[in-house]
Amino acid sequence: MSFQLIGAPLKLGADIDGLDRSIKEFINYNKCYYSQIQTVKVEVNQDVYTNNLKHLVPIAKYCNKIAKITNQLTKDGVFPLTIGGDHAVSIGTVAGVSKDRKIAVYWIDAHGDFNTGKTTTTGHIHGMPLAALAGFGDSKLVNCYYPGPKVLLNDIVMFGSRDFDQKEKELIKQNNVIYYPAKHLTRNNIERALNESYTRLSDDIDGIHISLDLDVLDPVVCPGVSVPVANGFTLRELEVTIRALFRTRKVTSVDIVEYNPKFDRDDATAKILDDTIKLVKQLNQKYNED
């Protein structure tokens, strides 16, 4: 299956400088990507708050644009890998991939990203994409690209999470969302946890979308993220997770988000992003050959 890199340098969902330079700085790190990444331009806007959400209108518009691109790629038999930029872009990628198939979503992230306008303490939409994909929150986000939820609650798996807002955690528990905290995962039991999670998914899913926030990694090894959280994955634990998911032969698409060069040190995070892209490309070729 052929492969396309999409650059999504969105910072509006986090409202943190540096995310808007993610793709440009990554290409500067490895210039071979200049001709490989299709960057989707973010429009300048004056929007502030709408319905208690910051930059709602331009984010919704941008996610619809991303959704249209990823949907067309999957229709053409191309594997989309989207690089961000803040995690709000995943509203668009998942909407595009899920329009024509039933998917499960593995949300590999230090945070739950399950806030809504009613639970948020900041109004930042990068803390809301998973809730929106499940059908909770503002209609402009929930109805991205096509009306309604993009994934069933029992087909969502949070992996490596360790930082939740209180009301967000209550919403997750009320809806029985599957999550595996980082403190319960080590290299030795990651595959066991993933195997358990597969048994809880719908029998008829025909795709898995991996949404990887680089802050799932411990900030000691991966400093270039917007909202670092201590006690995260090692590089080896992340690799084990990605390899195990690809062995299902159902991975259709991947996001790698929240790369923020402003906070990187000695290009450590740029190298992790580069290595992870190469790993995904290798595994896509190995497990998704026609």
PyMOL commands that set and color helices and strands:
alter all, ss='L'
color gray80, all
select helices_A, chain A and resi 19-29+31-35+56-75+89-98+125-127+129-134+139-142+153-155+166-174+182-184+190-199+214-216+235-246+261-263+268-287
alter helices_A, ss='H'
color red, helices_A
select strands_A, chain A and resi 2-8+37-39+49-50+53-54+78-84+104-108+156-161+178-181+208-213+251-257
alter strands_A, ss='S'
color yellow, strands_A
deselect
rebuild
show_as cartoon
